[in-house]
Amino acid sequence: MSPRGSSAASPSTHSPRSSTTAPYTRRSSSQPKSSRQQFSACGACRMRRVRCDLKDLPINSLGPHPACSNCTERGIKCVDEFADVKAVKLLRRGRRLQQVEAIYGKVADQDGNSSSTSSASRASSIIPILHSDFFTSQFWRSFVIQRPILDLLEFPARFAAHCKGTRLLGNEGGLIAMMLVTWAASFGLDERGMPRSDGSPVGPHGTPDTSSSDASAHLGTSLRQRKNKTEAFLREIMELIDLYGVLRRPTLDGLRVLLLLLPLMEDGQPLERLAIHEAALSQVQALCVLSASQSSSFDDASVRARLFWYAYTQEGLITGIRGGRFVLGGDDLETFQRTLPPLNFDMGPSPPSPPAIEHASAMGGYSAEPSHFSGKVFVNLMHAAATPLDLGNACRKIHTVLTGIKATRRAEDHGVVDAHGMREIWSDLDRCWQELDAMLAAPLDPHGNPQRRIELRQFVSSWRIVIFECHNVIREALKQFITKPPSQAIYSASSPPRPSSSHSSNSSPYLSPEHLHGIASRRCLALLPRIIRIIRSHTARENIEFQGLFRWDAGLVRDGCFFAAYLAASVEGDLIEVSEVDSREGIDANLTVDEAVSACLDALSSMQWAYSKSEEREETVRMIWEGRNLRRQEQQHHGSLYDADYPQSAPPTISQMPLNLTSHHSAHPSLAPGGIRHMLPPINFMAQRRVESAPSSSASPDGRGMNGWPSYTPPGTATSVATSAGAWSGSGRGSPVFANMPPFKASEDRTYYPTSSDIDQFTYNAPFTGSGVREGAGMPQDTAQYAPRHAGIEAHANLAAGPATNYMPAAIW
């Protein structure tokens, strides 16, 4: 009998032996049978020449880096040297299908429930599977308006095709779905875009109720839980990004994943975030600029333009405001614009609204021809990205003039700032505001979607708040230059000459930070009533449809709202001043400080994003506000102890403390009569001295130090203009004034002080700049004098600076 026949005749006698000695017996049930099974061992097992069981381990049980039993037992790193070579073989055997099912799951049945095999394969993943109902939620519509990385209709259509099995998303497309679930989790939403049932109080229309203290405490706990869950999701996504080589192989979907990932890495490792940030922008440059060719396809142009314009704008906003190094430059923008197809056909009037809120049904004359429809979508995208691009370019100029390394060194070494650059920045910000006004005033189709007007208003309001944030960033940057004295090295004989900032020179391109800070502060205060009006309109209880601006804010308006709350809480007085232009536009001229602060606190408390930092900022604003009210009560109680002709010298206020809530104090005088408004306090005192952190009653008889007794000068003695730190100034009663106390001023102040031989040494204040003042003088460093806010800008140019008559060249402003 032949061996084959004997083998076939007695299968029962050989089957037990074959089952115990045959290799690869632990084949998974989902792995297909093959007549020839050939696998490669890991590197350690190949070197030791032992059998490796790496192939028998299921992918979904040990994560992206499995290890064989030999390496696990001996603590050796298991490295599969033939992973790339085996990719095609794994695809033939169905292992790649098993991996896709483990990550994305199977198609849901008609009842919306996934199959049991999908649930078992996804047992190791903590990220839920994205549901198709997510794309009908309000969160999705608001998200694509703020961060237009994905198209409102394109990716939902791809996901629907993936669920039907007609078109797979791929590895990077599946990561996009996981990123959307992660973004929803950061807002307390599930995979359908609906609020999770975590027991938090819910108000009408599904909005969180934060009216009570218990609800606020529960919201703070919920925010921390959301953040922890989001970070857990991000760790899993980061492992998959490394597994799929998203950082090494640039693709459009991989780039979308990185752009969606960056805003959620604020509290991550700085070096890790920087690496992903530069990798994402490098892929933008490679995919949209270097490898792009001029094409007439509007579909391809829309895909590339959406990614490039978003990345370019966000880099300008983030790097321009915080400082750093740019990856994309103006040359990249110009090169990319040249690759876009020309608009050589009539597309009708320019759309006033962003493209993300345009529906296909609203494209009514262009739906018949696909080319016109694609062109209309591209034109909508172009008009919606115009203002954010201009604002991003303005922030890049802020980087050049204020926040960049060169600008910071120039201000620290020489104490001057580029005045021409500041004029261009303010002009660009004003132009962006006017573009938003024109977009809001453009007529809309009365028969169109009513939701479009609501979303258009939210779009315009959000970018107005961003413009307000840019104004405050300028003010804070200039304030930091004032608090940091110039380097003493520039006064040595071997140092280079200092840039000319003479007030009498009409050709000087530089001005002192003190003067520019005054202009920046007036601009912030002029915009404050408008921003408060925007915040109140989007937080009103009766306007439920407009409350999504802060509820679904993904990091676009949070800083601007905090700046508004900080300025409103720092205003001295009961009312917020409104200009005549704002009064004609309908802005309430009787807006109180308490109403403004309350509106800002409502906006901060309504933010649901886990990274909004609303809880800490609410506490800071409330501390400033309560300290201001307490100070005003003390002034009213002790007002009779002071002379009515002189304002009371107020103690340091809470609003003048740094936002880290330390015990440092500064000597900002209170608001004086006559329209004089003092310099706004900086948000962070980086160069504040510890000796001024607390008041002290000790004094030295020799007049040295901050608390030294001043020397007395008889009234008949003439006083020099070049008043030093030890010179004496007094109040109206002749009382001595310490060097760390603000000077008492008469009720009638002027925008400049004439120089004459007959000077009353009791009311004269020495100039803070000029050749007559010694560096390091012991007078308050945070004090400036303002002309009335509604006066012409030439009036502000006549601030006291010795005998100078022209503080600012008229040609600059």
C-alpha positions in Angstrom: 0.0 0.0 0.0 1.3 3.4 -0.8 2.1 5.8 1.9 -0.8 8.0 0.8 -3.2 5.1 1.0 -2.0 4.0 4.4 -2.2 7.5 5.6 -5.7 7.8 4.3 -6.8 4.4 5.6 -5.9 5.0 9.2 -6.5 8.7 10.0 -7.5 7.9 13.6 -4.1 6.5 14.4 -2.1 9.5 13.1 -4.4 12.3 14.0 -3.5 12.6 17.7 0.2 12.7 16.9 -0.2 15.2 14.2 -2.3 17.4 16.4 0.4 17.4 19.1 3.5 17.8 16.9 2.3 19.9 14.0 3.4 23.6 14.2 1.1 26.6 14.3 -1.7 24.9 16.1 -2.8 28.1 17.8 -4.2 29.7 14.7 -7.0 32.2 15.3 -10.5 31.3 14.3 -10.7 34.4 12.1 -7.4 33.5 10.2 -8.1 31.8 6.9 -6.6 28.4 6.1 -3.8 28.2 3.7 -2.0 25.3 2.1 1.4 26.9 2.8 2.0 28.8 6.0 5.2 30.7 6.1 6.0 33.2 8.8 9.1 35.0 10.1 10.2 35.1 13.7 11.2 38.2 15.6 14.9 39.3 15.6 15.7 37.8 19.1 14.2 34.4 18.2 16.0 34.3 14.9 19.3 35.0 16.5 18.7 32.4 19.2 17.3 30.0 16.6 14.2 29.1 18.6 10.6 28.9 17.7 8.8 32.2 17.9 5.0 32.4 18.6 4.6 36.0 17.5 2.4 35.0 14.7 -0.1 33.3 17.0 -0.8 36.4 19.1 -4.0 38.3 18.2 -3.4 41.9 17.2 -6.2 43.4 19.2 -5.1 41.9 22.6 -1.6 43.3 23.0 -1.8 46.7 21.4 0.4 48.1 18.6 3.6 46.5 19.8 3.1 42.8 20.6 5.9 40.6 22.0 6.4 36.8 21.7 6.5 34.6 24.8 10.3 34.1 24.6 11.0 37.9 24.6 8.3 38.5 27.3 9.8 35.8 29.6 13.4 37.1 29.2 12.5 40.8 29.2 13.8 41.4 25.7 12.3 44.0 23.3 10.5 42.0 20.6 11.3 43.5 17.2 9.7 42.2 14.0 12.3 42.9 11.4 10.1 41.8 8.5 7.0 43.8 9.5 7.0 45.8 6.3 7.8 42.8 4.1 4.9 40.8 5.6 2.3 43.5 5.1 1.3 42.2 1.7 1.2 38.6 2.9 -0.9 39.6 5.9 -3.3 41.2 3.5 -3.6 38.0 1.5 -4.3 36.0 4.5 -6.9 38.3 5.9 -4.9 39.6 8.9 -5.2 43.2 7.6 -9.0 42.8 7.5 -8.8 41.6 11.1 -6.9 44.7 12.0 -9.3 47.0 10.3 -12.2 45.4 12.1 -10.4 45.7 15.4 -10.1 49.5 15.0 -13.2 50.6 13.1 -15.6 47.7 13.8 -18.2 46.2 11.5 -21.2 47.8 9.9 -24.1 48.4 12.3 -27.3 46.6 11.6 -30.7 48.2 11.0 -31.2 48.6 14.8 -28.0 50.5 15.1 -26.2 47.8 17.0 -22.8 46.5 15.9 -22.2 42.8 15.6 -20.8 40.7 18.4 -17.6 40.0 16.5 -17.0 43.8 16.2 -17.5 44.3 19.9 -15.1 41.5 20.7 -12.5 42.8 18.3 -12.7 46.3 19.8 -12.4 45.1 23.4 -8.9 46.7 23.8 -9.9 50.1 22.4 -11.4 52.7 24.8 -12.5 55.1 22.0 -16.2 54.5 21.0 -17.1 54.0 17.4 -18.3 57.1 15.6 -22.0 57.0 14.9 -23.6 58.5 11.7 -25.9 60.6 13.9 -22.9 62.7 14.9 -23.0 64.6 11.6 -26.5 65.8 12.3 -25.7 67.3 15.7 -25.3 71.0 16.5 -21.8 70.4 17.7 -20.6 69.2 14.3 -21.9 72.3 12.6 -20.3 74.6 15.1 -17.1 72.7 15.0 -16.5 73.0 11.2 -17.2 76.7 11.4 -14.5 77.3 14.0 -12.0 74.8 12.7 -12.7 74.2 8.9 -10.4 71.3 8.6 -13.1 69.0 7.3 -15.9 69.9 4.9 -19.4 69.9 6.2 -20.6 67.4 3.6 -17.6 65.6 2.2 -16.4 63.6 5.2 -19.9 62.6 6.3 -20.5 61.2 2.8 -17.2 59.2 3.0 -18.2 57.9 6.4 -21.6 56.8 5.1 -20.0 55.0 2.2 -17.6 53.3 4.7 -20.6 52.1 6.8 -22.2 50.7 3.8 -19.1 48.9 2.8 -18.7 50.6 -0.6 -15.7 52.7 0.2 -13.3 52.1 3.1 -11.8 55.1 5.0 -8.4 53.6 5.5 -6.1 53.9 8.4 -5.9 57.7 8.4 -9.6 58.1 7.7 -10.3 55.9 10.7 -8.1 58.1 12.8 -10.2 61.1 11.7 -13.3 59.4 13.0 -11.5 58.7 16.3 -10.4 62.3 16.5 -14.0 63.5 16.1 -15.1 61.2 18.9 -12.2 62.6 21.0 -13.3 66.2 20.3 -16.9 65.3 21.3 -15.6 63.7 24.5 -13.8 67.0 25.4 -17.2 68.7 25.3 -18.9 66.0 27.3 -20.6 64.4 24.3 -20.9 60.8 23.2 -20.2 59.3 19.8 -23.6 60.6 18.5 -22.8 64.2 19.5 -25.3 64.1 22.3 -24.7 65.0 25.9 -23.7 62.1 28.1 -25.9 61.2 31.0 -23.5 62.0 33.8 -26.0 63.4 36.2 -25.1 67.0 35.6 -27.9 69.6 35.8 -29.4 70.3 32.4 -31.4 73.4 31.5 -33.8 74.0 28.7 -32.8 72.9 25.2 -30.2 70.6 26.5 -27.9 73.4 27.8 -26.1 72.8 31.1 -27.6 74.6 34.1 -24.9 76.5 36.1 -27.2 78.9 38.0 -26.6 77.3 41.4 -23.4 76.8 43.3 -23.9 73.0 43.4 -24.3 73.0 39.6 -21.1 75.1 39.2 -19.1 72.7 41.5 -20.5 69.7 39.5 -19.5 71.4 36.3 -15.9 71.9 37.5 -15.7 68.2 38.4 -17.2 67.3 35.1 -14.6 69.4 33.2 -11.8 67.6 35.0 -13.3 64.2 34.1 -13.7 65.2 30.5 -10.1 66.3 30.4 -8.9 63.0 31.8 -11.0 61.0 29.4 -9.8 63.1 26.4 -6.2 62.6 27.4 -6.7 58.8 27.6 -8.2 58.9 24.1 -5.3 60.9 22.8 -2.7 58.5 24.2 -4.3 55.7 22.2 -4.5 57.9 19.0 -0.8 58.8 19.4 0.1 55.1 19.5 -1.8 54.5 16.3 -0.2 57.5 14.7 3.2 56.0 15.4 2.0 52.6 14.2 0.7 53.9 10.8 3.6 56.2 10.2 1.4 59.3 9.9 4.3 61.6 10.7 6.6 60.0 8.1 4.2 59.6 5.2 2.4 62.8 4.3 -1.2 62.2 3.2 -4.2 64.5 3.1 -6.1 62.5 5.7 -3.0 62.1 7.9 -2.6 65.9 7.7 -6.2 66.4 8.8 -5.5 64.1 11.8 -2.5 66.2 12.9 -4.4 69.4 12.5 -7.2 68.1 14.6 -4.8 66.8 17.2 -2.8 70.0 17.8 -5.5 72.0 19.7 -6.0 69.1 22.1 -2.3 69.0 23.1 -2.1 72.3 24.9 -1.4 70.7 28.3 0.9 68.0 26.8 4.6 67.8 26.6 6.0 71.0 25.0 8.6 69.1 22.9 6.0 66.6 21.8 3.6 69.3 20.8 6.4 71.3 19.0 7.4 68.2 17.0 3.9 67.5 15.9 3.3 71.2 15.1 6.3 71.4 12.9 5.6 68.1 11.3 2.0 69.1 10.4 3.1 72.4 8.9 5.9 70.7 7.0 3.3 68.4 5.5 1.1 71.4 4.6 4.0 72.8 2.8 4.8 69.5 1.0 1.3 68.6 0.0 -0.2 72.0 -0.8 2.8 74.1 -2.0 5.7 72.0 -3.2 3.9 69.1 -4.8 0.9 71.2 -6.1 0.7 72.1 -9.8 -1.6 74.7 -11.3 -4.9 72.9 -12.0 -8.3 73.9 -13.3 -10.1 71.5 -10.9 -12.0 73.3 -8.3 -12.5 70.2 -6.2 -8.7 69.7 -5.8 -8.2 73.4 -5.2 -10.9 73.4 -2.5 -9.3 70.5 -0.6 -5.8 72.0 -0.7 -7.0 75.5 0.1 -9.0 74.4 3.1 -6.0 72.8 4.7 -3.4 75.5 3.7 -5.5 78.5 4.7 -6.4 77.0 8.0 -2.9 76.0 8.9 -1.5 79.4 7.8 -4.1 81.3 9.8 -3.7 79.3 13.0 0.1 79.5 12.8 -0.2 83.3 12.5 -2.6 83.5 15.5 -0.7 81.2 17.8 3.0 81.9 16.9 2.4 85.6 16.3 0.8 86.1 19.7 2.9 83.8 21.8 6.2 84.1 19.9 8.2 81.4 18.3 9.4 80.3 14.9 7.3 80.3 11.7 7.3 77.4 9.4 5.0 78.9 6.7 5.9 82.3 5.4 4.5 84.9 3.1 6.4 83.3 0.2 4.6 80.1 0.8 1.2 81.9 0.7 2.1 83.7 -2.5 3.3 80.5 -4.1 0.2 78.6 -3.1 -2.1 81.4 -4.4 -0.5 81.0 -7.8 -1.5 77.3 -8.0 -5.2 78.0 -7.6 -7.4 77.9 -10.7 -8.6 81.2 -12.2 -12.1 82.3 -11.7 -12.9 83.0 -15.4 -16.7 82.6 -15.2 -19.5 84.5 -13.6 -20.2 83.1 -10.1 -22.8 85.7 -9.0 -22.5 87.9 -5.9 -19.9 87.2 -3.3 -21.3 85.1 -0.4 -21.3 86.9 2.9 -21.1 83.7 5.0 -18.5 81.1 5.7 -18.6 78.0 3.4 -19.1 75.6 6.3 -22.6 76.8 6.8 -23.6 76.5 3.2 -25.8 73.6 2.3 -26.0 72.0 -1.1 -29.6 73.0 -1.3 -28.6 76.6 -0.9 -26.6 76.5 -4.1 -29.7 76.8 -6.2 -28.6 77.9 -9.8 -25.3 75.9 -9.7 -26.7 72.4 -8.8 -27.4 71.6 -12.5 -23.8 71.9 -13.6 -21.1 70.2 -11.5 -18.3 72.6 -12.6 -20.3 75.6 -11.5 -21.2 73.9 -8.2 -17.6 73.1 -7.5 -16.6 76.7 -8.4 -19.3 78.1 -6.1 -18.0 76.0 -3.2 -14.5 77.2 -3.9 -15.6 80.9 -4.0 -17.5 80.5 -0.7 -14.4 79.0 0.8 -12.2 81.8 -0.5 -14.5 84.6 0.8 -14.9 83.0 4.2 -11.1 82.6 4.7 -10.3 86.1 3.6 -10.8 87.9 6.9 -9.1 85.1 9.0 -6.1 85.2 6.6 -5.8 89.0 7.0 -6.0 88.7 10.7 -3.3 86.0 10.6 -1.1 88.3 8.6 -1.7 91.1 11.2 -0.6 88.7 14.0 2.6 87.9 12.0 3.3 91.6 12.0 2.8 91.6 15.8 5.4 88.9 15.9 7.8 91.2 13.9 7.2 94.3 16.0 6.5 93.0 19.5 6.6 89.3 20.3 9.5 88.1 18.1 13.0 87.6 19.3 14.4 90.6 17.5 11.7 92.9 18.6 12.0 91.8 22.2 15.8 92.4 22.2 15.4 95.8 20.7 12.8 96.8 23.3 14.9 95.4 26.2 18.2 96.9 25.0 17.1 100.3 23.7 13.6 100.8 25.2 12.0 101.7 21.8 9.4 100.1 19.5 8.9 100.3 15.8 6.2 103.0 15.5 5.5 102.4 11.7 5.0 98.8 12.3 2.5 99.5 15.1 0.6 101.8 12.8 0.3 99.1 10.2 -0.9 96.5 12.8 -3.6 98.8 14.1 -4.7 99.7 10.5 -4.9 96.0 9.6 -7.0 95.2 12.7 -9.4 98.0 11.9 -9.7 96.8 8.3 -10.5 93.3 9.5 -13.2 94.7 11.8 -14.7 96.6 8.8 -14.7 93.4 6.7 -16.7 91.6 9.3 -19.2 94.5 9.5 -19.6 94.3 5.7 -20.1 90.5 5.9 -22.8 90.9 8.5 -24.5 93.8 6.6 -24.6 91.9 3.3 -28.2 90.9 2.2 -29.2 87.2 2.4 -31.8 85.2 0.6 -35.1 85.7 2.4 -36.2 82.2 1.3 -32.9 80.6 2.4 -32.1 78.6 5.5 -32.9 80.6 8.6 -30.1 78.8 10.5 -27.7 80.5 8.1 -28.2 84.0 9.6 -27.6 82.6 13.2 -24.4 80.8 12.2 -23.2 83.9 10.2 -23.7 86.1 13.3 -21.7 83.6 15.4 -18.9 83.5 12.8 -18.7 87.3 12.8 -18.9 87.7 16.6 -16.2 85.1 17.2 -13.7 86.8 15.0 -14.5 90.2 16.4 -13.6 88.8 19.8 -10.3 87.5 18.3 -9.5 91.0 17.1 -10.1 92.3 20.6 -7.8 89.6 21.9 -5.1 90.9 19.5 -5.5 94.4 20.8 -5.0 93.2 24.3 -2.0 91.1 23.4 -0.4 94.3 22.0 -1.2 96.2 25.2 0.3 93.5 27.4 3.4 93.2 25.3 4.0 96.9 25.5 3.3 96.8 29.3 6.0 94.1 29.7 8.5 96.4 27.9 7.7 99.2 30.4 8.0 97.0 33.5 11.4 95.7 32.2 13.9 98.6 32.3 16.4 98.8 29.4 19.7 97.1 29.8 22.4 99.1 31.5 24.9 97.9 29.0 23.7 100.3 26.4 25.0 103.3 28.4 28.6 102.1 28.4 31.1 103.7 26.1 31.7 100.6 24.1 28.0 99.9 23.4 26.4 100.7 20.0 24.5 103.9 19.7 20.9 103.9 20.9 18.1 104.3 18.3 16.8 107.8 18.3 13.4 108.1 19.9 13.5 111.9 20.4 10.0 113.3 20.7 11.0 116.4 18.7 12.2 114.3 15.7 9.6 113.9 13.0 11.6 111.3 11.1 12.2 108.8 13.9 10.6 105.4 13.2 10.8 104.5 16.9 8.8 105.5 19.9 8.9 104.7 23.6 6.7 101.8 24.9 5.1 104.1 27.4 3.4 106.2 24.7 2.4 103.3 22.5 1.0 101.6 25.5 -1.2 104.5 26.1 -2.6 104.3 22.6 -3.1 100.5 22.9 -4.9 100.9 26.2 -7.3 103.5 24.8 -8.0 101.2 21.8 -8.8 98.3 24.2 -11.1 100.5 26.3 -12.8 101.9 23.2 -13.6 98.3 21.9 -14.7 97.0 25.4 -18.3 98.2 25.2 -18.8 96.6 21.7 -17.3 93.3 23.0 -19.5 93.4 26.1 -22.5 93.9 23.8 -21.5 90.9 21.7 -21.1 88.8 24.8 -24.4 89.8 26.3 -26.3 89.1 23.0 -24.9 85.5 23.0 -25.5 84.8 26.6 -29.0 86.2 27.0 -31.5 83.7 28.3 -34.1 84.7 25.8 -31.8 84.1 22.8 -31.3 80.3 23.1 -30.3 80.0 19.4 -27.4 82.3 19.9 -25.9 80.7 22.9 -23.8 78.2 20.9 -21.0 80.6 20.4 -19.6 80.0 23.9 -21.1 76.6 24.6 -19.3 75.0 21.6 -16.2 77.2 21.6 -13.2 75.2 20.6 -10.6 77.7 21.8 -11.3 80.6 19.4 -13.0 83.1 21.8 -12.0 82.0 25.3 -9.0 84.3 25.6 -10.8 87.3 24.2 -13.7 86.8 26.7 -11.2 86.6 29.6 -9.5 89.9 28.5 -12.9 91.5 28.4 -13.8 90.3 31.9 -10.4 91.4 33.2 -10.7 94.9 31.7 -14.2 95.3 32.9 -13.3 94.3 36.4 -10.4 96.7 36.4 -12.3 99.8 35.4 -12.5 102.4 38.1 -16.0 103.8 38.2 -19.6 102.7 38.0 -20.1 103.0 34.2 -18.2 101.9 31.1 -17.6 104.9 28.9 -19.1 104.6 25.4 -18.0 106.8 22.5 -20.3 108.9 20.4 -19.9 106.4 17.5 -20.9 103.5 19.6 -23.9 105.5 21.0 -25.1 106.1 17.4 -24.8 102.4 16.7 -27.2 101.5 19.5 -24.7 100.5 22.2 -26.1 101.1 25.6 -24.4 104.2 27.1 -25.5 103.3 30.6 -23.7 100.0 30.8 -22.5 99.4 34.3 -19.3 97.6 35.3 -21.3 95.1 37.3 -23.4 94.2 34.3 -20.3 93.9 32.1 -18.5 91.6 34.5 -21.6 89.5 35.0 -22.0 89.0 31.3 -18.4 87.9 30.9 -18.7 85.5 33.8 -21.8 84.0 32.2 -19.8 83.5 29.0 -16.9 81.8 30.8 -19.2 79.6 32.8 -21.1 78.4 29.7 -18.0 77.1 27.9 -18.1 73.3 27.9 -14.7 72.6 26.4 -12.4 70.7 28.8 -9.4 73.0 27.8 -11.3 76.3 28.2 -9.7 77.0 31.6 -13.0 78.7 32.5 -13.0 77.6 36.1 -9.6 79.2 37.0 -10.4 82.3 35.0 -13.8 82.8 36.7 -12.1 82.6 40.0 -9.5 85.2 39.0 -12.2 87.6 37.6 -14.3 87.2 40.7 -11.4 88.0 43.0 -10.6 91.2 41.0 -14.2 92.2 41.0 -14.8 91.6 44.8 -11.6 93.4 45.6 -12.7 96.4 43.6 -16.1 96.5 45.3 -14.4 96.2 48.7 -12.0 99.0 47.9 -14.8 101.3 46.8 -16.7 100.6 50.1 -13.6 101.6 52.1 -13.2 104.8 50.1 -16.8 105.8 50.8 -16.4 105.0 54.5 -13.1 106.9 54.9 -13.9 109.7 52.4 -14.4 112.3 55.0 -10.8 112.0 56.2 -9.4 113.4 53.0 -9.5 116.9 51.5 -12.1 117.3 48.9 -9.7 119.1 46.6 -7.4 116.1 46.2 -8.3 112.5 45.2 -7.7 109.8 47.7 -4.6 107.7 47.3 -5.9 104.2 47.1 -4.0 101.2 48.3 -2.9 98.6 45.7 -5.9 96.9 44.2 -6.4 93.3 43.4 -6.7 94.1 39.7 -3.1 95.2 39.8 -1.9 91.9 41.0 -0.6 89.2 38.6 -3.0 86.6 37.6 -1.2 83.9 39.5 -2.8 85.3 42.6 0.4 86.0 44.4 0.7 88.7 47.1 2.6 91.2 45.0 1.3 94.8 45.0 2.0 97.7 42.7 1.5 101.4 43.2 -1.2 102.3 40.6 -3.0 105.5 41.5 -6.7 105.5 41.3 -8.8 107.4 38.7 -8.3 111.2 39.1 -10.8 113.9 38.2 -10.4 115.7 35.0 -10.6 112.7 32.7 -7.2 111.3 33.6 -7.1 107.5 33.3 -4.1 105.7 34.6 -2.3 103.0 32.8 -4.0 99.6 32.8 -2.2 97.0 35.0 -0.4 94.2 33.2 -1.7 90.7 33.5 1.6 89.3 34.6 4.4 91.2 36.3 7.5 89.3 35.3 10.0 91.9 36.5 8.4 92.9 39.7 10.7 93.2 42.7 10.1 91.1 45.8 10.8 94.2 48.0 7.5 95.7 46.8 5.5 92.6 47.6 4.1 93.9 50.9 3.9 97.3 52.6 6.3 98.1 55.3 6.2 100.7 58.0 9.9 100.8 58.7 11.9 103.7 57.5 15.6 104.6 57.5 16.7 108.1 58.7 19.1 108.6 55.8 16.3 108.5 53.2 17.5 105.3 51.5 15.4 102.5 50.3 11.8 102.3 49.3 10.5 103.4 52.7 13.0 106.0 53.6 11.9 109.3 55.1 12.0 112.0 52.4 14.0 115.1 53.0 12.1 118.3 53.5 12.5 121.3 51.2 11.2 124.7 52.3 8.5 126.1 50.1 10.6 129.1 49.0 13.4 127.0 47.6 13.4 126.6 43.9 13.1 123.1 42.5 15.0 121.7 39.6 13.1 120.1 36.7 15.5 117.1 36.9 13.9 115.8 40.0 15.7 112.8 41.4 14.4 109.8 43.4 15.1 111.5 46.7 13.5 114.8 45.8 10.5 115.7 47.9 6.9 116.1 46.7 4.0 116.7 49.0 0.3 116.8 49.1 -1.8 119.9 49.4 -1.3 119.9 53.1 2.4 119.6 53.0 2.5 116.0 54.1 5.5 114.0 53.1 5.1 111.4 50.4 7.2 108.2 50.2 8.9 107.1 47.1 6.7 104.1 46.7 3.4 106.1 47.1 1.6 107.7 44.2 1.8 111.5 44.2 -1.3 113.5 45.0 -2.5 115.6 42.1 -4.8 118.5 41.9 -8.3 118.0 40.4 -7.4 120.0 37.4 -4.8 118.1 35.3 -3.4 119.0 31.9 -2.0 116.9 29.1 1.4 118.6 29.3 3.3 120.7 31.8 4.8 124.0 30.6 8.4 124.7 31.7 8.8 128.0 33.5 10.8 129.4 36.4 7.8 129.7 38.6 6.9 126.1 39.4 4.9 124.9 42.3 6.9 122.1 43.7 3.8 120.7 45.5 1.8 119.9 42.4 4.6 119.3 39.8 5.2 115.7 38.7 8.6 114.9 37.1 8.4 113.5 33.6 8.8 109.7 33.4 11.0 109.8 30.2 13.5 112.2 28.8 17.1 113.2 29.5 16.3 114.9 32.7 15.3 111.8 34.6 17.8 109.4 36.0 17.4 105.7 35.2 16.1 103.7 38.2 14.3 106.7 39.8 12.3 105.7 42.7 8.9 106.8 41.4 6.1 104.5 40.4 7.0 102.7 37.2 3.4 101.8 36.3 2.0 105.4 36.1 1.1 107.2 33.0 -1.1 110.2 32.2 -3.8 110.1 29.6 -5.7 112.8 27.8 -9.4 112.3 27.5 -10.2 109.2 25.3 -12.3 111.1 22.8 -9.8 113.8 22.2 -7.8 113.9 19.0 -4.7 111.9 18.8 -2.6 115.0 18.5 -3.6 115.8 22.1 -2.0 112.6 23.3 1.2 113.5 21.6 1.8 116.4 23.9 2.6 114.4 27.0 5.2 115.9 29.3 8.8 115.1 28.3 10.9 118.0 29.4 10.9 120.8 26.8 9.7 118.6 24.0 6.8 120.0 22.0 6.1 117.1 19.6 6.0 113.7 21.2 4.8 111.8 18.2 5.4 112.7 14.5 2.1 113.6 12.8 3.0 111.7 9.7 3.1 108.4 11.6 -0.4 108.5 12.9 
